[in-house]
Amino acid sequence: MTQKKPEKPEKPLFRQVFEASTVGIHLVLSMAVGIAIGYGLDSLFNTFPYLSAIFFVIGIIAGFKEVFRIAKKAERMSNGNNDKKDI
């Protein structure tokens, strides 16, 4: 006789919605921080718009990297692998 593994209850709906809403926040904030750093450096070195554009692109890359990290974490959780190791 084999025992069934107890299934974990699903996350509440509001928790799932909260986790999904953070994706947009991460994208917008990373782009804003990137352009703010670039604009500050442009003002300091009088190189406008070069550093602003470079740091804006870096902010976009950082935002998408965070989105992929969140997506992998959600996939791991849905597959039942609940280890706390971050990517």
C-alpha positions as a Markdown table, in Angstrom:
| # | Residue | x | y | z |
|---|---|---|---|---|
| 1 | Met | 0.0 | 0.0 | 0.0 |
| 2 | Thr | 1.5 | 3.3 | -1.0 |
| 3 | Gln | 0.8 | 6.6 | 0.6 |
| 4 | Lys | -0.2 | 9.6 | -1.5 |
| 5 | Lys | 1.8 | 12.7 | -1.0 |
| 6 | Pro | -0.3 | 15.4 | 0.5 |
| 7 | Glu | -0.9 | 18.2 | -2.0 |
| 8 | Lys | -0.2 | 21.7 | -1.0 |
| 9 | Pro | -3.1 | 24.1 | -1.2 |
| 10 | Glu | -3.1 | 26.6 | -4.0 |
| 11 | Lys | -2.0 | 30.2 | -3.2 |
| 12 | Pro | -4.9 | 32.6 | -2.6 |
| 13 | Leu | -6.0 | 34.6 | -5.6 |
| 14 | Phe | -4.9 | 37.9 | -4.1 |
| 15 | Arg | -1.4 | 36.6 | -3.5 |
| 16 | Gln | -1.2 | 35.4 | -7.1 |
| 17 | Val | -2.4 | 38.8 | -8.4 |
| 18 | Phe | 0.1 | 40.6 | -6.2 |
| 19 | Glu | 3.0 | 38.5 | -7.5 |
| 20 | Ala | 1.9 | 39.1 | -11.1 |
| 21 | Ser | 1.6 | 42.9 | -10.5 |
| 22 | Thr | 5.2 | 43.2 | -9.4 |
| 23 | Val | 6.4 | 42.4 | -12.9 |
| 24 | Gly | 5.3 | 45.8 | -14.3 |
| 25 | Ile | 6.6 | 47.6 | -11.2 |
| 26 | His | 10.1 | 46.0 | -11.6 |
| 27 | Leu | 10.2 | 47.0 | -15.3 |
| 28 | Val | 9.2 | 50.6 | -14.7 |
| 29 | Leu | 11.4 | 51.1 | -11.7 |
| 30 | Ser | 14.5 | 49.6 | -13.3 |
| 31 | Met | 14.1 | 51.8 | -16.3 |
| 32 | Ala | 13.5 | 54.9 | -14.2 |
| 33 | Val | 16.5 | 54.2 | -12.0 |
| 34 | Gly | 18.7 | 53.7 | -15.1 |
| 35 | Ile | 17.6 | 56.9 | -16.7 |
| 36 | Ala | 18.0 | 58.8 | -13.5 |
| 37 | Ile | 21.5 | 57.6 | -13.0 |
| 38 | Gly | 22.3 | 58.4 | -16.6 |
| 39 | Tyr | 20.8 | 61.9 | -16.4 |
| 40 | Gly | 22.7 | 62.6 | -13.2 |
| 41 | Leu | 26.0 | 61.5 | -14.8 |
| 42 | Asp | 25.2 | 63.5 | -18.0 |
| 43 | Ser | 24.6 | 66.6 | -15.9 |
| 44 | Leu | 27.9 | 66.0 | -14.1 |
| 45 | Phe | 30.0 | 65.4 | -17.2 |
| 46 | Asn | 28.0 | 67.5 | -19.7 |
| 47 | Thr | 27.5 | 64.6 | -22.1 |
| 48 | Phe | 23.7 | 64.7 | -22.5 |
| 49 | Pro | 22.1 | 62.4 | -24.0 |
| 50 | Tyr | 24.7 | 59.7 | -24.3 |
| 51 | Leu | 24.9 | 58.4 | -20.7 |
| 52 | Ser | 21.1 | 58.7 | -20.3 |
| 53 | Ala | 20.6 | 56.4 | -23.3 |
| 54 | Ile | 23.2 | 53.9 | -22.1 |
| 55 | Phe | 21.8 | 53.7 | -18.6 |
| 56 | Phe | 18.3 | 53.5 | -19.9 |
| 57 | Val | 19.2 | 50.4 | -21.9 |
| 58 | Ile | 21.0 | 49.0 | -18.9 |
| 59 | Gly | 17.8 | 49.6 | -16.9 |
| 60 | Ile | 15.7 | 47.8 | -19.5 |
| 61 | Ile | 18.1 | 44.8 | -19.4 |
| 62 | Ala | 17.9 | 44.7 | -15.6 |
| 63 | Gly | 14.1 | 44.9 | -15.6 |
| 64 | Phe | 13.8 | 41.9 | -18.0 |
| 65 | Lys | 16.3 | 39.9 | -16.0 |
| 66 | Glu | 14.2 | 40.4 | -13.0 |
| 67 | Val | 11.0 | 39.4 | -14.9 |
| 68 | Phe | 12.7 | 36.2 | -16.0 |
| 69 | Arg | 13.8 | 35.5 | -12.5 |
| 70 | Ile | 10.2 | 35.9 | -11.2 |
| 71 | Ala | 8.9 | 33.7 | -14.0 |
| 72 | Lys | 11.4 | 30.9 | -13.2 |
| 73 | Lys | 10.5 | 31.2 | -9.5 |
| 74 | Ala | 6.8 | 30.9 | -10.4 |
| 75 | Glu | 7.5 | 27.9 | -12.6 |
| 76 | Arg | 9.5 | 26.2 | -9.9 |
| 77 | Met | 6.6 | 26.8 | -7.4 |
| 78 | Ser | 4.0 | 25.4 | -9.8 |
| 79 | Asn | 6.1 | 22.2 | -10.4 |
| 80 | Gly | 6.3 | 21.6 | -6.7 |
| 81 | Asn | 10.0 | 22.3 | -6.3 |
| 82 | Asn | 9.9 | 24.6 | -3.3 |
| 83 | Asp | 13.5 | 25.1 | -2.6 |
| 84 | Lys | 14.6 | 28.6 | -1.6 |
| 85 | Lys | 17.5 | 28.8 | -4.0 |
| 86 | Asp | 17.3 | 32.1 | -6.0 |
| 87 | Ile | 18.7 | 32.3 | -9.5 |
